[in-house]
Amino acid sequence: MLFRQLMKCLKQTSFSLSDYNTKRNFFRAVQLQANIPGTFVGSLKSIVGDANVSTADAVRDQHGHDESHHEVHKPDVVVFAESLEHVCKVAKLCNDNKVPLIPFGSGTGLEGGVNALQGGVSLNMSKMNQVVKVNAEDFDCTVQPGVMRIALNAYLRDTGLWFPIDPGADASICGMCATSASGTNAVRYGTMKENVLNLQVVLPDGRVIETAGKGKRSRKTSAGYNLTNLFVGSEGTLGIITEATIKLYGIPEKTIAAVCHFDSVQEAVDTVVQIMQSGISMAKLEFLDDKAIEAFNKYSKFNMKVAHSLFLEFHGPALGLEDQFNTVKELITSNNGSGLQIATDEDERKRLWKARHEMIWACTALLPGSKPYSTDVCVPISTLPKVIVQTKKWIEEANIIGPIVGHVGDGNFHVFFPMMRGDKETYEKVQDLHFKMGFLAMEMNGTCTGEHGIGMGKRKLLEKELGPTGIEVMKEVKKCFDPNGIMNPGKVFF
């Protein structure tokens, strides 16, 4: 019966039967749909309501990929949860029936973290979008998984506080916890690992834990295992984050932004190292190579000098901030930096950083119709010049487009490769570079990923980084929390 249905559908479709990949994906989708019985879908509807369950192809497609180049893998069904009770009951139903369960935030990841590699249920929690509580006097707040980063800061504005972790994309806060996000402000404010105080997590069997204890939000604790940081960066493989209690910070009294340019990568990155060694507490310290500036100018309508450039930002009290800026200015000059431009006007700063955050799309615009293949590594700051210079050399030798953009203040940088689907030659070159960068970073005592996470794209590199025993222990941890292996299978490790 299934075969006859498949053949009928194939005849009605417009794609070429010679397109093997399309046929394979289509057949796989029909197979997976057949593996989820109607009774199971009915049970999901009885939990969350008919309107919150969808098997529509367009909805499944939306939940089968993130912003990366990875091939789409659709879930069999998408469920929209509206409460903690919904999440608990859906998790238990999936666990009892051994159906894969993939938590879905906003889909802004870059390593295929939400792709449903084995089908199953994609659990979208965007409707759970309440700021549960703001403790302004304690500089923290608790949010549900549907609360987005930009919306949270708009909500907090009147309190004089903000949440500074900024990965660029308007990601959900709990999604940022799941991927251990960081971004442009990490050099001053740290990453999610340093800014999460407590998490409410639904385990695969439907039980609920609070990783630091119910309602706890102290700035430090030595009470037992650090369950909070176990789930930060777990990428949906251990449980479902349904609340996050995070640190907040005072909005800076004064902000100074600046841009400067260098003739060589070495001079630009040497400047970064010297700024960090001087002890100046920078808020943002970003590197864009000449190819990135070219893309930046074209996409965001700027007219900057096409050269290796640093984007800097200082936060702090007005008194003393000018002195810090002057010290950095001297370091820039001593490394042959030029064209220093300052932006203190809020609108101009926002325009500058908006353009910086849109760099991934600026890079793909260099090759119209392409998708981004983005990779990142992170190394000790002292080794950063060597790693970036070598990466730049590899890109030039491969004769491909690969602008370099980095949160270099903490040793982290990215390469954005625009790629056309079906361009096997370029894909193989990019894959080769992806692994070379990861291996070089590890040789320099760094990591294969500073903030993208592992997902499905860096599993082999993680094996190299942690070694067989490290991977074995991670698998044992997963088995402890998820004995049936339903949570986001195929991510982090094979």
C-alpha positions, 0 to 999 in steps of 0.5 A: 500500500505504501509503495503504491502511494509513493509511486502515485505521489512521484508521478504527481511531483514536478521534480526530475526523477534523475535527481537522486537526492530529491527522490531519496529525501522524498521517499525518506519523508514518506517512510517517516510519516508512515512510521508515526501511527495516527494514534500517536498523533492523536495522543499528541493532539489530546495533550496540546490541542488540535491547533498545536499539532501539525504534519503540514509539509511546509511546517515540517520543512521549517522545523527541519533545518537551521541557518546552516548549509546542512541538508534539511531533515524534516520531523514527522510532526511539529508540536507547539507547547503552551505550558510546562505540563504540555512539555512534560506530557509530550516528552513522556509520550515520546519516551514511552514510544521511543519516538525522537524528540527535538527541542526547537527554539528559533532555528538560528543555529549554524551546525544543524542542531535542530535537523530531525535526522531520525524524524520524530517530533519537533517541539516548538516552545515559542508560545511559552514566551513570558518573562517570569520574574525580574529581580532588578535589585539582584540583577537577574531574571527568569524567562520561558523558552520563547523569550527572544533576546531583543524582546527581553532587552526591550522589556528590561529597558525601564529597569536600567538593566540589560542582558548583554550576551549577543550572538548576532541573531535574535535567538531565544534565551533558552536556545542560547543556553542550549548552545552555550552562545556568546558573541560580540560582548563576550570579551567583557561579559562572558558567555552563557556558561558564566551568565546562567544561574539556574535552569528548569529542565524537563527530562525525557521521562517527563520529570522536572528538575531545577539544576541549582535547586527550586527557585535558587539564584545565588551568584555562586554555589558549591552545592554538589555537581554543576548540573546547570552547566551540564545542560548549558551547551547540551544542544537538546540531547539531555532534556528540554530547557523550559525556564532560565534564570540569567544574570543582568547588568547595568546599562553602561553610562557611556559607550564609545565605538570605533573602527580602524584599519591595518595593512596586514592580518598580523598587525591587526591581531597583534593589536588585539593581543596587546589591548588584552594584555594591557588589562583594558576591559573592552566590551567588543573587539571584533576583527574583519579581514579585507574580504569581509569589509568588501562584503560589509560595504556592498551589503550594508551601504558603507564606504569603509577602506577595504582592509583588515579592520578592527571594530571596538567598543568601550562601556563604562563610566564617563570618567576614565573611559576616554583614558582607556580609549586613548591608550588603545589609540596609541596601541593602534598607532604603534601597530601601523593602524590607520583611519580611526573613526569614532562613533558616540552617537547611538544611531550610528553605533546601532547601524555599525553593529547591525551591519556587523551582525548581518555579516553572514548574509553580506558574505552570501551576497558575494555569491548570489543564491548561495547558502552559508557554510560557517565554521568557527574555532577558538584558541588562546589569544597568544596563538591567534595571529598564527591561526588567522594568518594560516587560515587566510593562507589556506583560503587563498590557496584553495581559491575560494571565497571565505571572509574572516570575522572574529570575536578576537578579544576572546580568541574566537573567529569565524569563516563564512564560506558562501556555497552554491548547492550542488557545487561539489568541488567547492564543498570538498574544499570547504570541508577540507578547510573546516577540518584543517582549522579545527585540527590547527586550533587543537594543536594550539591548545584551543577548541574546534568550536568557540560558540557554534556548538557541535550539532551534526557538523563537528562530531568528528572534530569533537572525537579528536578533541576529547579522545575516545575516553572523553566521548565514552564518558559523554555517551554515558552521561547521555544514557543516564539522562536519556536511556532510550536515546530519544533526545535530539539523536545524532547530535554532538556525537554519532 
